Amino acid sequence: MDISGLVKRRVFWWVVGSLGATGIGIAILVMVLIFALLGALVSASDTSQLEGVEVPNNASFDIPMLLLPIYIQAENGQASWARLAAMHRVTTNFGAEKAKRIDTIGSLGFPRSLWETYRQDGDEDGEIDPDNPYDAIFSLANYLRASAEDEESALNGWFLNAEQVAMVHRKEAEYAAVLPIPGKWLWPLLGYTAISSPYGYRVDPVTGAPSEFHAGIDIPAPRGTPVMATQNGTVVQVVRSSTGYGNHILLQHANDFISLYGHLADIAVRQGQQVHQGEMIGWVGSTGKSTGPHLHFEMRVHGQTVDPLTLVFPPNEPPVSSSAIETAFVSSMGNRKVGWTLAGASGSFYME
């Protein structure tokens, strides 16, 4: 006989009997309230959806998200961010492997002779450290800039053989194709460019009400997909909510631009934090007023919303002309005269 099981059953029924009908009712009510509270918390944070979630299927894009904004910051006219990343990948697999050359220093695998000549204080902390990714990557960019007259010689001076140089060219092309930056603004999701709901008037997808104005664009993606800052900026607002935009972030950029990222599963930044273009700021979710996991992406200029597609271009989409941007901006601003400097196009213009 299972004595342990018999004792457990008797204890259970003794507890139930001692509670009585009223006690059982109260216990059930408490459990219902607890589950309701947990449900509200999950709706607000959506973090329970992050485990085992599908992530973007971009096998060629293996750049660590923490390094991506550093490559973008270090980019110059002679060294694209994609080349910096490709050289890091081929040299040490982003610091995970030892460099094939023996005369190197730091996690990037900088040849010692070149390091002494081209080293820079990338993060301006007063120290130059080859194991500091900012210092190493900015120093690599400095080397490529100084060697711009003969790019192939610069690569041959870094790598041991032509096979590694060829691999750099391949990886650079792969990275640039997956995440191009045709203007000054970066597409906020890696590998997801389809738009389920554009900017402008639409039928409300939740209530069915006609003529609802949609102030941004919706980009569907699996829960947990990293969301990137479209440009350098300051986190001016962090909101955790189960209504409206749900969990969302507002970034303040130069020239009075603001970007908004809504319905996030969770948030990776804090208010007042400075972020760089390409930095991960959160994860796609479905919090707030949402019918499924997606990013609500919004752009504002001088407090007025504009169609994000006039500024931020999906991969493989060419930049629009200044006249197209002007037309879109005028349509959203009405007849007010506005002067502004567009970061994604040259010059400034005024519009009636």
Rosetta silent file (secondary structure, phi, psi, omega in degrees, C-alpha in Angstrom):
SEQUENCE: MDISGLVKRRVFWWVVGSLGATGIGIAILVMVLIFALLGALVSASDTSQLEGVEVPNNASFDIPMLLLPIYIQAENGQASWARLAAMHRVTTNFGAEKAKRIDTIGSLGFPRSLWETYRQDGDEDGEIDPDNPYDAIFSLANYLRASAEDEESALNGWFLNAEQVAMVHRKEAEYAAVLPIPGKWLWPLLGYTAISSPYGYRVDPVTGAPSEFHAGIDIPAPRGTPVMATQNGTVVQVVRSSTGYGNHILLQHANDFISLYGHLADIAVRQGQQVHQGEMIGWVGSTGKSTGPHLHFEMRVHGQTVDPLTLVFPPNEPPVSSSAIETAFVSSMGNRKVGWTLAGASGSFYME
SCORE:     score description
SCORE:     0.000 S_00000001
   1 L     0.000  140.062  178.612    0.000    0.000    0.000 S_00000001
   2 L   -82.944   90.115 -177.203    1.218    3.504   -0.832 S_00000001
   3 H   -62.776  -41.018 -177.564    1.222    4.950    2.700 S_00000001
   4 H   -61.623  -44.545 -179.900    2.676    8.299    1.544 S_00000001
   5 H   -65.904  -38.654  179.593   -0.040    8.825   -1.060 S_00000001
   6 H   -63.339  -42.961  179.591   -2.787    7.857    1.407 S_00000001
   7 H   -62.943  -42.731 -179.315   -1.513   10.349    3.985 S_00000001
   8 H   -61.770  -41.442 -179.474   -1.350   13.132    1.382 S_00000001
   9 H   -66.369  -40.699 -179.349   -4.948   12.489    0.282 S_00000001
  10 H   -65.655  -40.292  177.816   -6.222   12.475    3.873 S_00000001
  11 H   -62.769  -41.773 -179.608   -4.403   15.725    4.645 S_00000001
  12 H   -60.052  -50.010 -177.610   -5.875   17.306    1.507 S_00000001
  13 H   -70.188  -27.416  175.516   -9.452   16.363    2.376 S_00000001
  14 H   -66.145  -41.486  178.573   -8.922   17.388    6.000 S_00000001
  15 H   -64.943  -44.059  179.523   -7.875   20.879    4.814 S_00000001
  16 H   -61.891  -44.340 -179.383  -10.848   21.086    2.432 S_00000001
  17 H   -64.007  -37.173 -179.354  -13.247   19.953    5.140 S_00000001
  18 H   -69.990  -26.558  179.656  -11.906   22.466    7.641 S_00000001
  19 H   -73.379  -38.519 -175.157  -12.403   25.329    5.188 S_00000001
  20 H    76.205  177.341 -177.095  -16.067   24.628    4.549 S_00000001
  21 H   -62.878  -42.595 -178.677  -18.029   25.930    1.571 S_00000001
  22 H   -64.736  -43.573 -179.544  -17.348   29.590    2.402 S_00000001
  23 H   -63.371  -40.135  178.835  -13.632   28.999    2.845 S_00000001
  24 H   -63.763  -41.483  178.804  -13.381   27.119   -0.425 S_00000001
  25 H   -60.956  -42.561  179.074  -15.154   29.952   -2.217 S_00000001
  26 H   -64.405  -41.905 -179.785  -12.742   32.490   -0.755 S_00000001
  27 H   -61.766  -42.747  178.759   -9.745   30.351   -1.742 S_00000001
  28 H   -63.461  -42.217  179.781  -11.010   30.055   -5.322 S_00000001
  29 H   -61.593  -42.415  178.812  -11.607   33.823   -5.478 S_00000001
  30 H   -61.870  -41.993  179.938   -8.062   34.511   -4.253 S_00000001
  31 H   -64.291  -40.626  178.381   -6.632   32.169   -6.894 S_00000001
  32 H   -60.970  -44.147 -179.885   -8.666   33.881   -9.639 S_00000001
  33 H   -63.839  -39.176  179.273   -7.385   37.285   -8.513 S_00000001
  34 H   -63.456  -45.609  179.413   -3.797   36.023   -8.471 S_00000001
  35 H   -65.211  -36.101  177.718   -4.067   34.647  -12.013 S_00000001
  36 H   -63.874  -42.116  178.801   -5.691   37.889  -13.196 S_00000001
  37 H   -64.105  -43.906  178.004   -2.828   39.893  -11.710 S_00000001
  38 H   -61.539  -38.445  178.488   -0.249   37.630  -13.322 S_00000001
  39 H   -63.157  -40.948  178.630   -2.036   38.006  -16.641 S_00000001
  40 H   -64.590  -40.015 -179.920   -1.907   41.779  -16.389 S_00000001
  41 H   -65.486  -41.378  178.538    1.802   41.672  -15.590 S_00000001
  42 H   -63.898  -39.898  179.210    2.511   39.414  -18.556 S_00000001
  43 H   -62.638  -35.252 -177.352    0.511   41.733  -20.817 S_00000001
  44 H   -78.791  -35.426 -175.485    2.568   44.684  -19.623 S_00000001
  45 H  -102.190  -35.032  178.259    6.011   43.069  -19.837 S_00000001
  46 L    60.772   12.884 -176.309    5.476   40.249  -22.349 S_00000001
  47 H   -72.016  -18.944  179.731    8.802   38.784  -21.188 S_00000001
  48 H   -65.938  -16.801 -178.308    7.254   35.345  -20.749 S_00000001
  49 H   -87.469   -3.579 -172.120    7.189   35.127  -24.538 S_00000001
  50 L   -80.403  -25.417 -177.847   10.948   35.549  -24.925 S_00000001
  51 L   -75.457  130.386  177.806   12.029   32.001  -24.088 S_00000001
  52 L    67.986   23.963 -177.366   12.259   29.713  -27.088 S_00000001
  53 L   -85.233  144.603  175.592   11.148   32.479  -29.421 S_00000001
  54 L   -63.893  138.495  177.507   12.001   32.409  -33.095 S_00000001
  55 L  -116.473  164.872 -177.504   14.714   34.911  -33.971 S_00000001
  56 L   -53.909  133.784 -178.384   15.553   36.444  -37.356 S_00000001
  57 L   -91.322   75.850  177.860   16.843   33.806  -39.734 S_00000001
  58 L  -123.274   82.538 -174.992   19.880   35.663  -41.065 S_00000001
  59 L   -61.151  -31.699 -177.473   22.674   33.140  -40.974 S_00000001
  60 L   -77.266  -18.698 -178.806   25.061   35.532  -42.739 S_00000001
  61 L   -97.996   89.585 -175.428   24.472   38.294  -40.183 S_00000001
  62 L  -108.747   17.728 -177.373   26.432   37.005  -37.230 S_00000001
  63 L   -72.525  128.497  175.050   27.538   40.348  -35.780 S_00000001
  64 L   -60.291  134.483 -176.154   27.057   40.594  -31.993 S_00000001
  65 L   -60.951  -28.130 -179.782   24.431   43.244  -31.273 S_00000001
  66 L   -72.184  -23.388 -179.586   26.693   44.907  -28.691 S_00000001
  67 L   -91.070  -24.996 -174.726   29.371   45.528  -31.329 S_00000001
  68 H   -53.168  -50.112 -179.039   27.118   46.723  -34.156 S_00000001
  69 H   -63.636  -25.395  179.110   26.716   50.342  -32.931 S_00000001
  70 H   -71.149  -42.167  176.265   30.492   50.632  -32.463 S_00000001
  71 H   -59.841  -42.401 -178.258   31.151   49.693  -36.098 S_00000001
  72 H   -65.254  -41.102  178.847   28.554   52.239  -37.197 S_00000001
  73 H   -65.655  -37.776 -174.676   30.099   54.981  -35.040 S_00000001
  74 H   -79.879  -11.938 -177.488   33.628   54.231  -36.254 S_00000001
  75 L   -55.479  141.234  173.121   32.677   54.275  -39.943 S_00000001
  76 E  -140.155 -177.013 -174.993   34.436   56.863  -42.079 S_00000001
  77 L   -61.286  -23.633 -178.517   34.752   57.683  -45.760 S_00000001
  78 L  -106.756  -10.636 -177.664   37.363   54.989  -46.308 S_00000001
  79 E  -133.625  102.731  177.614   36.108   52.342  -43.873 S_00000001
  80 L   -71.565  155.793  178.213   32.479   51.265  -44.020 S_00000001
  81 H   -59.850  -35.375 -177.847   30.951   49.780  -40.882 S_00000001
  82 H   -66.872  -35.692  177.841   30.437   46.542  -42.835 S_00000001
  83 H   -70.227  -40.786  177.658   34.158   46.307  -43.672 S_00000001
  84 H   -58.352  -45.100  179.689   35.145   46.933  -40.058 S_00000001
  85 H   -65.635  -41.364 -178.685   32.800   44.156  -38.960 S_00000001
  86 H   -63.770  -40.760  179.237   33.987   41.811  -41.717 S_00000001
  87 H   -66.405  -39.183  177.292   37.644   42.282  -40.764 S_00000001
  88 H   -64.053  -42.053 -179.569   36.838   41.629  -37.107 S_00000001
  89 H   -62.116  -46.987 -176.004   34.878   38.518  -38.096 S_00000001
  90 H   -73.299  -32.988 -175.943   37.645   37.060  -40.249 S_00000001
  91 H   -73.326  -52.293 -175.897   40.475   37.974  -37.856 S_00000001
  92 H  -136.809   14.368 -176.930   39.154   36.635  -34.529 S_00000001
  93 L    53.292   49.956  178.475   35.457   35.805  -35.056 S_00000001
  94 L    60.574   34.599  176.342   34.550   38.884  -33.002 S_00000001
  95 L    90.167   -2.111 -178.354   37.007   37.990  -30.260 S_00000001
  96 L   -80.722  -19.257 -178.270   35.854   34.394  -29.822 S_00000001
  97 L  -127.455  163.611  175.549   38.999   32.945  -31.428 S_00000001
  98 L   -80.671  146.486  177.018   42.697   33.715  -31.440 S_00000001
  99 L   -64.450  147.890 -178.694   44.132   35.571  -34.401 S_00000001
 100 L   -73.453  -25.371  174.142   45.951   33.379  -36.903 S_00000001
 101 L   -79.410  150.562 -179.411   48.908   35.746  -36.830 S_00000001
 102 L   -95.031  -12.528 -176.256   51.201   35.460  -33.815 S_00000001
 103 L   -99.845   44.662 -175.229   52.272   39.128  -33.768 S_00000001
 104 E  -116.460  168.663 -179.446   48.897   40.517  -32.703 S_00000001
 105 E  -141.223  142.160  175.397   47.435   42.262  -29.703 S_00000001
 106 L    80.564  170.944 -175.717   43.919   42.492  -28.255 S_00000001
 107 L   -72.455  -16.515  177.016   40.641   40.737  -29.013 S_00000001
 108 L   -85.624  -14.610 -179.320   40.452   42.221  -32.502 S_00000001
 109 L    77.486   42.876 -178.010   43.830   40.697  -33.418 S_00000001
 110 E   -73.826  124.181  173.543   45.569   43.983  -34.245 S_00000001
 111 E   -56.713  132.500 -172.844   49.104   43.470  -35.650 S_00000001
 112 H   -58.109  -41.007 -178.477   51.416   45.026  -33.065 S_00000001
 113 H   -63.620  -37.325  178.957   53.342   47.152  -35.543 S_00000001
 114 H   -74.867  -35.700 -179.689   50.121   48.669  -36.871 S_00000001
 115 H   -59.740  -44.151 -178.118   48.659   49.136  -33.394 S_00000001
 116 H   -63.214  -27.634 -177.329   51.533   51.356  -32.297 S_00000001
 117 H   -89.092  -37.236 -168.889   51.005   53.583  -35.338 S_00000001
 118 H  -114.685    6.033 -175.818   47.225   53.799  -35.630 S_00000001
 119 L   -62.798  144.934 -179.584   45.858   53.273  -32.114 S_00000001
 120 L  -140.211  155.999  175.800   43.091   55.622  -30.968 S_00000001
 121 L   -90.717   85.959 -172.330   41.045   56.292  -27.848 S_00000001
 122 L   -62.519  -39.446 -178.578   37.701   55.328  -29.355 S_00000001
 123 L   -98.831    5.801  174.808   35.531   55.938  -26.295 S_00000001
 124 L    53.614   45.140  178.103   37.611   58.931  -25.110 S_00000001
 125 L   -98.512    7.069  178.437   38.081   57.552  -21.612 S_00000001
 126 L    88.619   -2.138  179.150   41.702   58.683  -21.433 S_00000001
 127 L  -130.166  147.090  176.890   43.124   55.207  -22.005 S_00000001
 128 L  -115.493  109.470 -171.618   43.960   53.286  -25.173 S_00000001
 129 L  -124.266  121.198 -179.389   43.361   49.597  -24.627 S_00000001
 130 L   -66.199  -16.130  176.532   43.555   46.971  -27.416 S_00000001
 131 L   -93.134   -3.987  174.107   41.006   44.862  -25.524 S_00000001
 132 L   -83.951  118.302 -175.149   38.537   47.753  -25.405 S_00000001
 133 H   -59.515  -34.026  177.398   36.251   47.220  -28.435 S_00000001
 134 H   -63.103  -50.017 -178.552   35.817   50.980  -28.955 S_00000001
 135 H   -62.734  -44.194 -177.273   39.565   51.594  -29.015 S_00000001
 136 H   -65.299  -45.493 -176.243   40.289   48.556  -31.196 S_00000001
 137 H   -71.811  -41.200  177.070   37.556   49.240  -33.778 S_00000001
 138 H   -65.551  -34.199  177.000   38.233   52.987  -34.009 S_00000001
 139 H   -67.387  -39.260  175.924   41.942   52.201  -34.407 S_00000001
 140 H   -62.446  -42.921  177.917   41.128   49.793  -37.239 S_00000001
 141 H   -62.121  -37.440  178.201   39.039   52.515  -38.901 S_00000001
 142 H   -65.426  -40.026  177.434   41.980   54.903  -38.523 S_00000001
 143 H   -62.667  -44.587 -179.400   44.290   52.380  -40.191 S_00000001
 144 H   -68.212  -35.925  178.406   41.931   51.944  -43.142 S_00000001
 145 H   -65.584  -42.181 -179.590   41.460   55.698  -43.496 S_00000001
 146 H   -69.568  -22.146 -177.307   45.220   56.264  -43.573 S_00000001
 147 L  -105.509   21.933 -170.785   45.611   53.484  -46.150 S_00000001
 148 H   -63.617  -26.362 -177.010   42.725   54.601  -48.356 S_00000001
 149 H   -67.526  -23.388  179.352   44.861   55.104  -51.459 S_00000001
 150 H  -142.342   83.791 -175.488   45.484   51.368  -51.699 S_00000001
 151 H   -61.736  -40.548 -177.654   42.724   49.387  -49.978 S_00000001
 152 H   -66.458  -37.727  177.022   43.970   46.005  -51.126 S_00000001
 153 H   -64.809  -35.355  177.740   47.454   46.674  -49.779 S_00000001
 154 H   -63.696  -41.782  178.526   45.872   47.628  -46.454 S_00000001
 155 H   -68.732  -40.619  179.573   44.040   44.298  -46.339 S_00000001
 156 H   -66.864  -28.396  177.290   47.128   42.372  -47.420 S_00000001
 157 H   -75.502  -16.958 -179.550   49.092   44.092  -44.675 S_00000001
 158 H   -94.216  -42.671 -173.730   46.557   42.882  -42.132 S_00000001
 159 L  -101.788  163.604 -175.231   45.896   39.308  -43.256 S_00000001
 160 L   -84.104  -29.625 -174.008   48.203   36.409  -43.979 S_00000001
 161 L  -148.481  168.230 -176.841   46.790   35.234  -47.302 S_00000001
 162 H   -67.315  -27.837  179.733   44.498   36.067  -50.198 S_00000001
 163 H   -63.054  -41.630  178.381   41.830   33.637  -48.983 S_00000001
 164 H   -67.035  -39.213  177.792   41.239   35.702  -45.839 S_00000001
 165 H   -61.984  -43.480  178.751   41.092   38.906  -47.878 S_00000001
 166 H   -62.889  -37.532  178.448   38.502   37.341  -50.182 S_00000001
 167 H   -65.417  -36.355  176.488   36.459   36.275  -47.153 S_00000001
 168 H   -60.141  -46.026  179.619   36.473   39.870  -45.885 S_00000001
 169 H   -61.249  -40.451 -179.978   35.009   41.055  -49.186 S_00000001
 170 H   -65.667  -47.433 -178.370   32.313   38.357  -49.030 S_00000001
 171 H   -66.095  -37.799  178.209   31.333   39.116  -45.434 S_00000001
 172 H   -60.415  -44.260  179.279   31.329   42.860  -46.082 S_00000001
 173 H   -64.779  -40.510  179.059   28.902   42.397  -48.976 S_00000001
 174 H   -62.981  -47.182 -178.432   26.674   40.108  -46.883 S_00000001
 175 H   -63.303  -44.762 -178.095   26.513   42.538  -43.962 S_00000001
 176 H   -65.295  -32.534 -179.886   25.837   45.553  -46.170 S_00000001
 177 H   -71.939  -37.233 -178.495   23.051   43.702  -48.003 S_00000001
 178 H   -75.932  -35.702 -175.681   21.256   42.677  -44.808 S_00000001
 179 L  -136.239   70.899  177.174   21.588   46.052  -43.082 S_00000001
 180 L   -76.171  152.297  175.843   22.184   48.906  -45.531 S_00000001
 181 L  -126.508   79.735 -173.774   22.127   52.495  -44.266 S_00000001
 182 L   -69.419  -25.830  177.589   21.345   54.524  -47.423 S_00000001
 183 L  -120.423 -142.720  178.709   20.668   57.744  -45.505 S_00000001
 184 L   -95.898   -4.205 -174.012   21.300   58.903  -41.962 S_00000001
 185 L  -115.867  145.001 -176.321   18.609   56.673  -40.452 S_00000001
 186 L  -105.789  136.888  173.698   18.711   52.949  -39.765 S_00000001
 187 L   -61.716  130.884 -168.291   15.849   50.503  -40.298 S_00000001
 188 L   -77.271  -12.533 -179.906   14.936   49.454  -36.719 S_00000001
 189 E  -121.494  139.401  179.291   14.513   45.693  -37.304 S_00000001
 190 L   -91.864  116.064  174.490   17.050   43.288  -38.707 S_00000001
 191 L    91.140   -0.305 -179.575   15.626   40.978  -41.365 S_00000001
 192 L  -130.612  115.403 -175.274   12.011   42.197  -41.265 S_00000001
 193 L  -125.088  -11.285 -179.480   10.862   44.852  -43.730 S_00000001
 194 L   -65.375  144.083 -179.701    7.222   44.024  -44.537 S_00000001
 195 L  -114.932  119.417 -177.981    4.718   46.645  -43.381 S_00000001
 196 L   -86.766  -22.890  178.764    1.354   45.386  -42.163 S_00000001
 197 E  -149.238  116.620 -176.385   -0.137   48.844  -41.622 S_00000001
 198 L   -81.769  179.427  177.083    1.228   52.029  -43.239 S_00000001
 199 L   -74.025  138.031  175.961    1.169   55.627  -42.051 S_00000001
 200 E   121.852 -167.541 -176.830   -2.152   57.450  -42.459 S_00000001
 201 E   -73.905  144.560 -177.809   -5.853   56.776  -42.123 S_00000001
 202 E  -158.669  171.435  170.238   -7.019   53.187  -41.765 S_00000001
 203 L   -82.080  129.601 -178.864   -9.706   50.978  -40.254 S_00000001
 204 L   -58.431  119.772 -175.742   -8.861   50.355  -36.596 S_00000001
 205 L   -69.218  -16.944 -178.770   -7.591   46.727  -36.520 S_00000001
 206 L   -96.727  -49.402 -175.606   -8.871   46.200  -32.960 S_00000001
 207 L   -94.750  -20.053 -176.487  -12.219   48.027  -32.841 S_00000001
 208 L    81.020    4.105 -179.779  -13.052   48.092  -36.555 S_00000001
 209 L   -67.264  135.988 -179.753  -13.737   51.829  -36.359 S_00000001
 210 L   -77.386  160.715  171.693  -13.258   53.578  -39.725 S_00000001
 211 L    58.524   38.881  171.714  -10.927   56.532  -40.374 S_00000001
 212 E   -84.167  134.352  179.225   -8.522   55.981  -37.511 S_00000001
 213 E   -86.683  123.481  179.715   -5.278   57.902  -38.069 S_00000001
 214 E   -98.915  113.506 -169.759   -2.232   55.656  -37.748 S_00000001
 215 L   -83.336    2.347  179.418    0.705   57.851  -36.739 S_00000001
 216 L  -149.214 -156.884  175.243    3.428   55.363  -37.676 S_00000001
 217 E  -123.966  150.012  177.917    4.067   52.101  -39.494 S_00000001
 218 E  -107.203  126.470 -179.672    3.655   48.542  -38.202 S_00000001
 219 E  -117.671  103.597 -179.174    6.436   46.045  -38.938 S_00000001
 220 E   -69.479  140.811  178.233    5.482   42.457  -37.995 S_00000001
 221 L  -162.490  157.589  179.911    8.233   40.273  -36.528 S_00000001
 222 L   -63.420  150.009  173.435    8.465   37.402  -34.017 S_00000001
 223 L   -55.563  138.260  178.763    8.457   38.193  -30.314 S_00000001
 224 L    93.308   -5.961  175.724   11.989   38.719  -29.093 S_00000001
 225 L   -64.436  128.967 -179.571   13.354   40.214  -32.317 S_00000001
 226 E   -62.640  139.597  175.679   15.891   42.906  -31.315 S_00000001
 227 E  -107.645  130.849 -175.276   14.817   46.508  -31.926 S_00000001
 228 E  -110.170  149.723  175.088   17.606   48.947  -32.825 S_00000001
 229 L   -67.792  130.288 -176.533   17.914   52.708  -32.390 S_00000001
 230 L   -73.397  -21.173 -179.413   17.412   54.341  -35.769 S_00000001
 231 L  -161.756  164.132  174.318   19.899   57.118  -34.960 S_00000001
 232 L   -56.486  144.844  179.223   22.001   58.450  -32.095 S_00000001
 233 E  -177.747 -175.016  178.662   19.819   59.972  -29.415 S_00000001
 234 E  -117.481  135.887  176.639   18.678   60.297  -25.830 S_00000001
 235 E   -74.736  108.284 -177.709   16.001   58.145  -24.220 S_00000001
 236 E   -97.867  -15.899  178.950   13.452   60.775  -23.189 S_00000001
 237 E  -154.034  133.370  173.261   10.622   58.441  -22.239 S_00000001
 238 E  -127.410  119.337 -176.522   10.280   54.812  -21.141 S_00000001
 239 E  -125.082  130.537  172.723    6.726   53.583  -20.604 S_00000001
 240 L  -112.585  116.789 -172.763    5.572   50.165  -19.437 S_00000001
 241 L  -150.354  157.434  175.665    1.869   49.771  -20.083 S_00000001
 242 L  -106.178    9.500  178.807   -0.786   47.237  -21.046 S_00000001
 243 L  -128.460  169.236  175.199   -2.773   49.793  -23.096 S_00000001
 244 L    56.620 -125.192  179.240   -2.156   52.001  -26.127 S_00000001
 245 L   -71.696   -5.118 -175.964    1.417   51.692  -27.358 S_00000001
 246 L    65.173 -146.668  174.032    2.105   49.126  -24.620 S_00000001
 247 E   -68.557  122.072 -178.182    5.733   49.085  -23.564 S_00000001
 248 E  -148.218  162.100 -175.766    7.338   51.841  -25.605 S_00000001
 249 E  -130.015  141.782  170.601   10.365   54.105  -25.902 S_00000001
 250 E  -117.764  128.891  176.231   10.847   57.638  -27.226 S_00000001
 251 E  -111.301  133.052  175.453   14.283   58.743  -28.449 S_00000001
 252 E   -95.667  126.408  179.916   15.178   62.398  -28.960 S_00000001
 253 E  -113.468  176.094  178.131   17.510   63.010  -31.912 S_00000001
 254 H   -64.099  158.985  176.845   19.262   66.066  -33.330 S_00000001
 255 H    61.975   29.172  174.794   17.255   68.733  -35.188 S_00000001
 256 H    64.328   33.265  172.101   14.137   68.070  -33.069 S_00000001
 257 E   -92.457  144.156  174.726   13.493   64.575  -34.428 S_00000001
 258 E  -132.627  137.114  173.140   11.863   61.967  -32.187 S_00000001
 259 E  -117.227  143.907 -178.662   11.455   58.252  -32.861 S_00000001
 260 E  -124.358  138.980 -178.688    8.970   56.005  -31.038 S_00000001
 261 E  -127.181  111.937 -171.113    9.098   52.216  -30.695 S_00000001
 262 E  -114.448  164.391  177.284    5.863   50.618  -29.485 S_00000001
 263 E    65.622   31.677 -176.199    4.357   47.291  -28.315 S_00000001
 264 E   -71.362  145.389  173.706    7.729   46.029  -27.049 S_00000001
 265 E   -68.271  -42.415  176.452    8.015   42.747  -25.181 S_00000001
 266 E  -156.815  167.352 -172.565   10.601   44.331  -22.928 S_00000001
 267 E  -119.537  136.800 -174.966   12.835   47.390  -22.766 S_00000001
 268 L  -108.794    5.100 -177.954   16.643   47.402  -22.622 S_00000001
 269 L  -128.591  170.745  178.998   17.302   51.090  -21.867 S_00000001
 270 L  -125.245  158.544 -179.587   16.476   53.608  -19.157 S_00000001
 271 L   -62.245  136.869 -178.979   15.265   57.197  -19.300 S_00000001
 272 L    90.809  -10.227 -177.796   18.085   59.693  -19.801 S_00000001
 273 L   -73.288  140.052  172.996   20.410   57.123  -21.358 S_00000001
 274 E   -86.657  131.023  179.216   22.429   58.074  -24.440 S_00000001
 275 E  -124.135  156.514 -179.533   22.126   55.491  -27.218 S_00000001
 276 L  -111.373  155.653  177.834   23.926   55.057  -30.504 S_00000001
 277 L   -55.096  131.163 -179.586   22.604   54.145  -33.915 S_00000001
 278 L    88.891   -6.433  179.615   22.227   50.376  -34.170 S_00000001
 279 L   -74.319  138.111  178.819   22.173   49.875  -30.401 S_00000001
 280 E   -72.827  125.561 -177.357   19.599   47.358  -29.176 S_00000001
 281 E  -115.129  -11.999  179.755   16.957   49.181  -27.138 S_00000001
 282 E  -179.825 -168.563 -178.116   14.273   46.503  -26.739 S_00000001
 283 E  -133.655  142.778  178.914   12.531   43.473  -28.189 S_00000001
 284 E   -59.120  139.765  177.546    9.473   43.100  -30.419 S_00000001
 285 E  -150.004 -156.690 -179.657    6.303   42.141  -28.567 S_00000001
 286 L  -144.255   36.924 -179.864    2.548   42.588  -28.579 S_00000001
 287 L   -78.488  158.454  178.785    1.873   44.665  -25.460 S_00000001
 288 L    77.809 -151.321 -179.078   -0.846   47.296  -25.361 S_00000001
 289 L   -80.867   93.003 -171.884   -3.446   47.689  -28.096 S_00000001
 290 L  -150.015  146.441  178.577   -2.123   45.061  -30.465 S_00000001
 291 L  -103.148   -1.975 -179.929   -3.386   42.123  -32.501 S_00000001
 292 L   173.528  167.946 -177.091   -0.036   40.327  -32.724 S_00000001
 293 L   -63.603  125.619  177.839    3.727   40.751  -32.341 S_00000001
 294 E  -167.762  167.384  173.410    5.020   43.727  -34.302 S_00000001
 295 E  -106.002  122.950  168.173    6.907   46.996  -33.938 S_00000001
 296 E   -88.018  116.243 -176.135    4.957   50.234  -34.129 S_00000001
 297 E  -115.589  126.540 -172.714    7.583   52.672  -35.442 S_00000001
 298 E  -131.551  143.071  174.943    6.868   56.375  -35.414 S_00000001
 299 E  -124.940  138.948  178.864    8.832   59.486  -36.417 S_00000001
 300 E  -129.833  142.949  176.333    8.103   63.044  -35.309 S_00000001
 301 E  -128.285  122.973 -176.891    9.569   66.365  -36.434 S_00000001
 302 L    52.546   36.918  176.722    8.962   69.469  -34.329 S_00000001
 303 L    84.730   -3.531 -178.816    6.254   67.542  -32.489 S_00000001
 304 E  -108.334  136.428  178.252    4.391   66.503  -35.652 S_00000001
 305 E   -72.247  146.092  174.360    4.268   62.931  -36.915 S_00000001
 306 E  -132.561  160.405  177.574    5.604   62.209  -40.400 S_00000001
 307 L   -65.423  118.295 -178.849    5.591   59.071  -42.508 S_00000001
 308 H   -57.331  -27.196 -176.589    8.696   57.156  -41.343 S_00000001
 309 H   -71.325   -8.845  173.586    9.241   55.863  -44.879 S_00000001
 310 H   -84.147   -7.784 -178.454   10.213   59.375  -45.985 S_00000001
 311 L  -123.680  -43.685 -173.607   13.206   59.181  -43.657 S_00000001
 312 L  -110.351  123.036 -171.511   13.998   55.558  -42.827 S_00000001
 313 L  -108.287  131.456  176.833   14.366   53.184  -45.730 S_00000001
 314 L   -62.861  153.408  175.853   13.881   49.403  -45.612 S_00000001
 315 L   -52.849  140.322 -179.926   16.826   47.316  -46.864 S_00000001
 316 L    71.496    8.378  174.235   17.002   47.166  -50.676 S_00000001
 317 L  -104.772  128.039 -179.034   14.747   50.225  -50.961 S_00000001
 318 L   -71.867  151.014  176.017   16.397   53.288  -52.575 S_00000001
 319 L   -61.854  144.567  177.078   16.269   56.630  -50.746 S_00000001
 320 L   -81.731  161.146 -178.434   13.456   58.902  -51.879 S_00000001
 321 L   -75.735  164.072  178.046   14.223   62.302  -53.340 S_00000001
 322 H   -61.230  -34.582 -179.691   14.105   65.537  -51.352 S_00000001
 323 H   -66.425  -36.749  178.237   11.019   66.568  -53.329 S_00000001
 324 H   -67.533  -39.822  177.750    9.195   63.400  -52.285 S_00000001
 325 H   -64.478  -42.319 -179.641   10.129   64.006  -48.665 S_00000001
 326 H   -60.629  -44.278  179.793    9.002   67.617  -48.958 S_00000001
 327 H   -60.990  -45.230 -179.992    5.623   66.557  -50.364 S_00000001
 328 H   -64.530  -38.341 -177.942    5.065   64.031  -47.586 S_00000001
 329 H   -70.391  -40.398  178.510    6.095   66.520  -44.929 S_00000001
 330 H   -62.219  -40.742 -177.542    3.826   69.249  -46.302 S_00000001
 331 H   -63.697  -29.887 -178.891    0.867   66.859  -46.369 S_00000001
 332 H   -88.158  -20.480 -176.478    1.302   66.119  -42.679 S_00000001
 333 H   -99.501   -9.709 -178.142    1.967   69.718  -41.628 S_00000001
 334 L    76.550 -141.394 -176.704   -0.805   71.434  -43.588 S_00000001
 335 L   -99.498   11.697 -178.698   -0.116   74.985  -44.735 S_00000001
 336 L   -73.710  143.158  177.650    2.174   75.984  -41.890 S_00000001
 337 L   -80.313  127.274 -175.385    5.586   77.349  -42.795 S_00000001
 338 E  -133.177  132.652  174.118    8.267   75.067  -41.437 S_00000001
 339 E  -115.530  130.699 -178.600   12.046   75.326  -41.583 S_00000001
 340 E  -159.306  160.443  177.030   14.115   72.304  -40.741 S_00000001
 341 E  -106.713  120.483 -177.468   17.277   70.442  -41.618 S_00000001
 342 L   -88.358  120.467 -176.862   16.674   66.945  -42.909 S_00000001
 343 L   -68.526  -25.004 -176.082   19.304   64.518  -41.708 S_00000001
 344 L   -91.340   -0.191  179.891   18.606   62.103  -44.555 S_00000001
 345 L  -141.241  163.918 -177.212   19.048   64.623  -47.360 S_00000001
 346 L   -83.367  144.076  174.424   21.409   67.462  -48.176 S_00000001
 347 L    80.970 -177.736  178.673   20.557   71.040  -47.321 S_00000001
 348 E  -127.252  158.332  176.019   17.571   72.644  -45.687 S_00000001
 349 E  -149.771  155.224  178.191   14.291   73.811  -47.112 S_00000001
 350 E  -113.337  145.770 -174.492   11.247   75.823  -46.129 S_00000001
 351 E  -133.100  139.546  175.124    7.738   74.843  -47.080 S_00000001
 352 L   -91.354    0.000    0.000    4.454   76.699  -47.268 S_00000001
